[in-house]
Amino acid sequence: MDVSWTDASGREHHNHYQIPNANQCISCHGQDGKFVPLGPTAANLNRRYAATDEQDQLTAWAAHGHLTGIPSVQSRPELPRYDDPHSGTVAARARAWMDVNCAHCHNPLGSARTSGLDLRITQSDPARYGVYKSPVAAGSGSGGRRYDIVPGKPDESILMFRLESEEPGARMPNLARNLIHQESNDLIREWILQMQDPQSAAGD
């Protein structure tokens, strides 16, 4: 399917998008044996309501009868926006981007659970979200690199290699992607560059 769009800077883009078949869809939409939607979480949808800019989106949708059972304002989670430096630190925005775009597979119940890589923003153990974690069975997808994330060294990190790759056997996500999202890749690269090396800290 041919699609076109204009980005925030006014540039027009074109892409021939390959729609996954039903068997391929379950590889990302499958969670603990169930078929679930991706993306519409309270944390991801909790932002200013574009129509009026006077209230948050969840409250507005609930008021219009589009949503029920939303969390209270006091307990409502909110993710930083990857492209808004005012919404969080580089690390927070990078982790939020991976939570939205990667964690539906890379979590303890997702289809990529056997990789041992947990990219949910709630995962606080650096080893679990990739720091000095060896791949389980990446094969050519590792790009010859040893660890998912090497602090301070994005060009030695498998995560960076897979996000930047266009090869079907290496790219992530491996389905329904034939473009490289440079803006988010720049953010992930900056996050890894800024990351403190726990091995160095332990030796201080």
Secondary structure, DSSP 8 states (H G I E B T S, - for coil): -EEEEE-TTS-EEEEE-----HHHHHHHHEETTEE--SS--HHHH-SB-TTTSSSBHHHHHHHTTS--S---GGG------TT-GGGS-HHHHHHHHHHHHTTTTSSTTSTTGGGT----TT---TTTTTBT---SS-GGGGTT-SBSB-TT-GGGBHHHHHHH---TTT-SS-SS--S--HHHHHHHHHHHHH---HHHHHH-
